Each structure stands twice: as structure tokens, then as C-alpha cells.
Amino acid sequence: MFPLGSVLFPHSPLVLRIFEPRYLTMVGRLLDEDDPSFGVVLIERGLESGGGDERASLGTMARIVKVEAGSADLFVVAVGGERIAVDRWRDDDPHPIADVSPLPPLVWDEALSSLRREAERVVRRVATLASVLDEARWDPDTEVSDDPVEAAWQLAAIAPLGDYDRFRLLGAANLQELLTTLTELCLEEEPVLVARAADTVDPEDDDA
């Protein structure tokens, strides 16, 4: 397991620079497996480094697709897979270990097509606002999958939301809830970003 200060969504990329000895050990162990994967959960309180953090009970499996070695660290590229619930944390060995259960994947329904299009329109518009403020997580024009379920999760990743809101999205019970909540959260964030963008305008520009 790898507790992080951010939420990983299914079908979204994760890039890590790993330098702590315990996580270097973890990656070394994983690379001996045919399909190396690890669980990612959000740190709800405290710091991961040194332990003592409080971890969320919901997370995402991350499948390693690339590892590059540095002089004293590793760069790992992974992709989010299935969502998981943490049943029990075990003692570190030396990295965090937990018993987990997979959560049911979200299922697509053609009746959600208009909602999915609206969610993408809103997400990209608000992400463009965030990019003006240099606060975008991803390029607002980032392409998403042709698969509607994968695309919904990738739009959640693109959305310029805080990790509390992102954790809410991760726990969506169905695809309609995910798309509806994603749209609502972005619409709530939009006026905040508009106001902050207006504050950055030079008053002299208004007088010109």
C-alpha cells in the first residue's frame, strides 16, 4: 500500500518519485510479480513520511507500467485500476500493508449520454479557468478514453477540485452519481475561480 496526499482515480495516470527505503523495498518486491500493482489511499490527516498518518478506507489499485532508476531513487509510472476498500491495516513490513476488497466497477447506461457530455463540457470549461491561474491538474484539452466509464473517471481527474471533493467522487455508488456530483462540484468551483481570475487583472488594464 502507498498512502498519498492525493486521490488516484481509476483509469488515470500516477507518477511517483520514490526515495524512501521502505518504498524502494516495496517496488523491488512488486517487480518480481507478473502484474505489479499496489494500493493507493488518501492520507486524511498527518504526514505519510515517518508514519503516524490517518488513512482513508477507500482507495484505488495502481498497476505499474514503467520504472526508471535514478542515482538514489526510482521514478514509477502507474495507472489506476479497480477501487478497493481497506478491510484491515497490518503491521508495516517495512512498507504499509493492508487486506483489501475490490469494489464493484461502475456500469455504463446509454441513458447517461447527455449527462456525460454535460459533465465533460463543464469540467473542461472550469479546468480552463484553473489553467489561467496556473492551478490546473491537467491540460484542460487532455483527451479522454472512448470508453464512457473510463472517460468519466478521467474527467474527474482533470477537474480542478480539492482532494476532499475528489474523495467524494471516488466513492460514487454508480456512474450517474459520479457524473452528477462531478458537474455540481465544478459548477460550485467556477465562480470562485472567476473571482480569483478577476482579482489578478491589473487595474491599469481596466483604465486603458
ZIWO-V551810 format. One record per residue. RES is the residue in one letter. SS is DSSP state (hx for helix, st for strand, lp for the rest). PSI is psi in degrees with one decimal (* if undefined). OMEGA is omega as a letter, one per 30 degrees, with the letter a starting at -180 (NA if undefined). Layout:
# ZIWO-V551810
res/ss/psi/omega
RES/SS/PSI/OMEGA
RES/SS/PSI/OMEGA
This chain:
# ZIWO-V551810
res/ss/psi/omega
M/lp/147.9/l
F/st/94.3/l
P/st/134.9/a
L/st/163.8/l
G/lp/20.3/a
S/lp/163.2/a
V/lp/135.4/l
L/lp/127.8/l
F/lp/152.0/l
P/lp/145.4/l
H/lp/22.5/l
S/lp/148.6/a
P/st/154.1/l
L/st/126.6/l
V/st/125.8/a
L/st/140.5/l
R/st/115.7/a
I/st/124.6/a
F/lp/-19.3/l
E/lp/135.1/a
P/hx/-38.9/a
R/hx/-33.8/l
Y/hx/-26.5/l
L/hx/-39.2/l
T/hx/-42.9/a
M/hx/-47.4/a
V/hx/-40.1/l
G/hx/-41.5/l
R/hx/-41.8/a
L/hx/-35.7/a
L/lp/-10.5/l
D/lp/-8.0/a
E/lp/158.1/a
D/lp/-38.2/a
D/lp/80.1/a
P/lp/122.9/l
S/st/153.5/l
F/st/159.2/a
G/st/141.4/l
V/st/126.2/l
V/st/153.6/l
L/st/136.4/l
I/st/114.2/a
E/st/-26.7/a
R/st/144.6/l
G/lp/-171.5/a
L/lp/141.9/l
E/lp/-42.6/a
S/lp/122.7/l
G/lp/-5.1/l
G/lp/-173.4/a
G/lp/8.5/a
D/lp/158.9/l
E/st/125.3/a
R/st/146.2/l
A/st/154.1/a
S/st/2.9/l
L/st/136.2/a
G/st/-161.5/a
T/st/138.5/l
M/st/143.5/l
A/st/122.9/a
R/st/124.9/a
I/st/128.0/l
V/st/-16.8/a
K/st/140.0/l
V/st/129.9/l
E/st/134.9/a
A/st/132.8/l
G/lp/-166.9/a
S/lp/-35.9/a
A/lp/18.3/a
D/lp/177.0/l
L/st/141.7/l
F/st/120.4/a
V/st/130.8/l
V/st/126.8/a
A/st/167.2/l
V/st/133.8/l
G/st/138.0/l
G/st/-129.4/a
E/st/152.8/l
R/st/149.7/a
I/st/153.1/l
A/st/134.9/l
V/st/117.4/l
D/st/-38.5/a
R/st/135.2/l
W/st/132.4/l
R/lp/175.5/l
D/lp/143.0/l
D/lp/146.2/a
D/lp/66.1/f
P/lp/-8.7/a
H/lp/163.7/l
P/lp/142.2/l
I/lp/142.9/a
A/st/154.3/l
D/st/128.6/a
V/st/159.3/l
S/st/138.2/l
P/st/144.7/l
L/lp/151.1/a
P/lp/138.1/l
P/lp/153.8/l
L/lp/148.8/a
V/lp/135.4/a
W/lp/145.5/l
D/lp/128.0/a
E/hx/-23.3/l
A/hx/-15.5/a
L/hx/4.0/a
S/hx/-46.0/a
S/hx/-36.4/l
L/hx/-38.8/l
R/hx/-40.1/l
R/hx/-40.5/l
E/hx/-41.1/l
A/hx/-42.9/a
E/hx/-41.7/l
R/hx/-45.7/a
V/hx/-45.6/a
V/hx/-47.0/a
R/hx/-36.1/l
R/hx/-46.1/a
V/hx/-36.1/l
A/hx/-32.8/l
T/hx/-40.7/l
L/hx/-45.3/a
A/hx/-34.6/a
S/hx/-30.4/l
V/hx/-33.1/l
L/lp/7.7/a
D/lp/36.8/a
E/lp/9.6/a
A/lp/137.5/l
R/lp/-38.0/a
W/lp/164.5/l
D/lp/126.5/a
P/lp/-18.2/l
D/lp/10.7/l
T/lp/130.7/l
E/lp/147.8/l
V/lp/167.1/a
S/lp/154.6/l
D/lp/-21.1/l
D/lp/124.2/a
P/hx/-32.1/l
V/hx/-47.6/l
E/hx/-41.7/a
A/hx/-38.2/a
A/hx/-44.0/l
W/hx/-37.6/l
Q/hx/-34.9/l
L/hx/-37.1/l
A/hx/-36.6/l
A/hx/-36.4/a
I/hx/-31.5/a
A/lp/134.6/a
P/lp/73.3/a
L/lp/157.5/l
G/lp/166.7/a
D/hx/-25.5/l
Y/hx/-45.3/l
D/hx/-38.9/l
R/hx/-35.3/l
F/hx/-37.0/l
R/hx/-43.7/a
L/hx/-39.0/a
L/hx/-30.2/a
G/lp/11.5/a
A/lp/135.5/a
A/lp/-24.7/l
N/lp/173.3/a
L/hx/-33.7/l
Q/hx/-42.3/l
E/hx/-42.2/l
L/hx/-49.8/a
L/hx/-40.1/l
T/hx/-46.9/a
T/hx/-39.8/l
L/hx/-46.4/l
T/hx/-45.9/a
E/hx/-43.3/a
L/hx/-38.9/l
C/hx/-38.4/l
L/hx/-32.2/l
E/hx/-33.6/a
E/hx/-26.5/a
E/hx/-51.6/a
P/hx/-29.2/l
V/hx/-45.0/l
L/hx/-37.8/l
V/hx/-44.0/a
A/hx/-41.6/a
R/hx/-36.6/l
A/hx/-38.3/l
A/hx/-34.8/a
D/hx/-22.4/a
T/lp/-7.8/l
V/lp/132.0/l
D/lp/123.6/l
P/hx/-31.5/l
E/hx/-29.0/l
D/hx/-34.0/l
D/hx/-29.6/a
D/hx/-13.4/a
A/lp/*/NA
